[in-house]
């Protein structure tokens, strides 16, 4: 781990974690995180399980801060502090009746040195004894906010590919620009670390809005494949509340509601696409920035009223 030793900070000793055949769950922010489905899923587990932050990575070598900008905070009156992009690993010791412990990883998609970045990330996973790696993703697509989130995926081993096929999860044959997950899983395959990805779709008319329904779908499928039962009741409850409030918002705007209601309600009706194939908003949907901003403000206030964070 020569390269990782320069940029990696171990908050807790990696060798001392003693994890049981851990499943590593990865969520990258950015292009492949529509509705914050991937990072939201990982953060949900961090918040709802006894997760310990065990390591972090210096973002300086891997991010262009004019693209992935730091945020500003006000820790005390008169003080302004930059908050740098966070690249973090967490460990979770699951109950004995679960098949695996967990390693949780979340980061913005890096802007620079993807091969060096994946080397560091995989070094840490392997040092922790990772048994299987799963990476989450989501793209914007013309799907209804109450639809069952469609699932796509691909895997690096015959066994994992078989598990995906049994659940009718395919990847399509998309060729074109891709995300960091493709690079990470290809590098994992070259190391002999079994890995698979799961991706879903988030409504294209809910840009820049958290989608707890999509996060829950990713976690539920990962748990099914990894034989782990995640506590998803809070996430499911949030999904219902958000859907009801969106319905309320649309009911007051009949033209927008009519357009939205023409979208597919089931995964089977959703046009197939690959994990990273960008989807354009359907032509019949209004693309007014004012309407979208109105909805974003509405849902942001909803999150605040429910005691959740509005930062993503």
PyMOL commands that set and color helices and strands:
alter all, ss='L'
color gray80, all
select helices_A, chain A and resi 2-7+34-48+59-61+114-127+158-166+180-191+212-226+233-251+254-261+267-269+289-305
alter helices_A, ss='H'
color red, helices_A
select strands_A, chain A and resi 8-10+23-29+51-57+71-73+81-83+88-92+102-108+132-141+152-155+195-203
alter strands_A, ss='S'
color yellow, strands_A
deselect
rebuild
show_as cartoon
